[in-house]
Amino acid sequence: MKLGDSKDVDNRHTLIKAMLDLYWLRENQTIPSLPWGAADAGALGQFLRANPNLKPNVVEECLFHRLCSEDHAPAERVHRWIGDVLRYASGPLNRFSSPCSLSKPRLLPAPIIPAKSGASPRRRKPRASSWEKNGSSAP
């Protein structure tokens, strides 16, 4: 079997690349698209070959925890960190690369992969201001 043969294609590569695109948009809102080159594709491929039994949902959870972490530069290219993404498996890391304290809960962003089509996100009702509660008009 030749290397370029379609049987050698890892289906996880395309799925995780899509997750990385969404991750990038959440992490870097001022940079419109994920910079992706041969180094990034190669690093992802090497990561997947080193972890042949890794499920994409584990990578998704690690990306979510990385998004909530303070230990990295947001615009860092994927090839620099994808090989170490599993260090976020147990949760977000603080700026010293230690697990975040559970005594200080953080406001976590929504999951990276959107809900299945047809499902609408629940929205919180706006709170009434004190002047609305008292029945008086706006100041």
C-alpha positions as CSV (number, residue, x, y, z in Angstrom):
1,M,0.0,0.0,0.0
2,K,1.4,3.4,-1.0
3,L,1.5,6.3,1.4
4,G,-0.8,8.4,-0.8
5,D,-3.4,5.6,-0.9
6,S,-6.9,6.6,0.3
7,K,-6.8,3.7,2.9
8,D,-4.0,5.5,4.7
9,V,-6.2,8.6,5.4
10,D,-7.1,9.1,9.0
11,N,-10.7,10.4,9.1
12,R,-9.9,12.0,12.5
13,H,-7.6,14.5,10.7
14,T,-10.5,16.3,8.9
15,L,-12.7,16.3,11.9
16,I,-10.0,17.6,14.3
17,K,-9.0,20.2,11.7
18,A,-12.6,21.5,11.8
19,M,-12.5,21.6,15.6
20,L,-9.2,23.6,15.4
21,D,-10.9,26.0,13.0
22,L,-13.7,26.6,15.5
23,Y,-11.3,26.8,18.4
24,W,-9.2,29.4,16.5
25,L,-12.3,31.6,15.9
26,R,-13.2,31.5,19.6
27,E,-9.6,32.2,20.8
28,N,-8.6,34.7,18.1
29,Q,-11.6,36.8,17.2
30,T,-9.5,39.5,15.5
31,I,-7.7,37.0,13.2
32,P,-10.3,35.8,10.7
33,S,-9.0,32.3,9.9
34,L,-6.7,29.6,11.3
35,P,-3.3,29.9,9.7
36,W,-2.7,26.4,8.3
37,G,0.3,25.2,6.5
38,A,2.3,22.1,5.9
39,A,3.9,22.3,9.4
40,D,0.5,22.4,11.1
41,A,-1.0,19.5,9.0
42,G,2.2,17.5,9.6
43,A,2.1,18.1,13.3
44,L,-1.6,17.0,13.5
45,G,-0.9,13.9,11.4
46,Q,2.1,13.0,13.7
47,F,0.0,13.5,16.8
48,L,-2.8,11.3,15.4
49,R,-0.3,8.6,14.4
50,A,1.2,8.7,17.9
51,N,-2.3,8.3,19.4
52,P,-4.1,5.8,17.1
53,N,-6.9,5.0,19.6
54,L,-7.6,8.6,20.5
55,K,-11.2,9.6,20.0
56,P,-12.0,13.1,18.6
57,N,-14.2,13.9,21.5
58,V,-11.2,13.7,23.8
59,V,-9.4,16.3,21.6
60,E,-12.5,18.5,21.7
61,E,-12.5,18.4,25.5
62,C,-8.8,19.3,25.5
63,L,-9.4,22.2,23.2
64,F,-12.2,23.4,25.4
65,H,-9.9,23.3,28.4
66,R,-7.1,25.0,26.5
67,L,-9.6,27.7,25.6
68,C,-10.3,28.3,29.3
69,S,-6.6,28.2,30.2
70,E,-4.2,31.0,30.9
71,D,-0.9,29.3,30.1
72,H,-0.5,30.0,26.4
73,A,-0.4,32.8,23.8
74,P,-3.7,32.8,22.0
75,A,-2.3,33.2,18.4
76,E,0.3,30.5,18.7
77,R,0.4,28.3,15.6
78,V,-1.1,24.9,15.9
79,H,2.1,23.0,15.1
80,R,3.8,24.5,18.2
81,W,1.3,23.0,20.7
82,I,-0.9,20.2,19.1
83,G,1.5,17.5,20.3
84,D,1.0,18.6,23.9
85,V,-2.8,19.2,23.7
86,L,-3.5,16.1,25.9
87,R,-2.0,18.0,28.9
88,Y,-5.4,19.8,29.1
89,A,-7.3,16.5,29.4
90,S,-7.9,16.9,33.2
91,G,-8.9,20.6,33.0
92,P,-7.8,24.1,32.3
93,L,-4.3,25.3,33.4
94,N,-3.4,28.5,35.1
95,R,-0.6,30.9,33.9
96,F,2.0,28.7,35.6
97,S,0.8,25.6,33.7
98,S,-0.7,24.1,36.9
99,P,-4.3,22.9,37.2
100,C,-6.7,25.8,37.9
101,S,-7.9,25.9,41.5
102,L,-11.4,24.5,41.9
103,S,-11.9,27.0,44.7
104,K,-12.0,29.8,42.1
105,P,-14.6,28.9,39.5
106,R,-14.1,30.5,36.1
107,L,-16.7,31.6,33.7
108,L,-16.3,28.9,31.0
109,P,-17.2,29.6,27.4
110,A,-19.7,27.5,25.5
111,P,-18.4,24.2,24.0
112,I,-16.4,24.4,20.8
113,I,-18.6,22.1,18.7
114,P,-22.1,23.7,18.3
115,A,-25.2,21.8,19.2
116,K,-26.8,19.5,16.6
117,S,-28.9,21.4,14.1
118,G,-32.4,22.2,15.1
119,A,-31.4,22.7,18.8
120,S,-31.5,26.3,19.8
121,P,-29.3,27.6,22.6
122,R,-31.1,28.5,25.8
123,R,-30.9,32.2,26.6
124,R,-31.2,33.7,30.0
125,K,-34.0,36.2,30.6
126,P,-32.7,39.7,31.2
127,R,-32.9,40.9,34.8
128,A,-35.3,43.7,35.6
129,S,-33.6,46.8,36.9
130,S,-34.5,48.3,40.2
131,W,-36.6,51.0,38.6
132,E,-38.6,48.4,36.7
133,K,-39.2,46.3,39.9
134,N,-40.6,49.4,41.6
135,G,-42.9,50.3,38.7
136,S,-41.3,53.7,38.2
137,S,-40.2,55.1,34.9
138,A,-36.7,55.0,33.6
139,P,-34.3,57.7,34.9
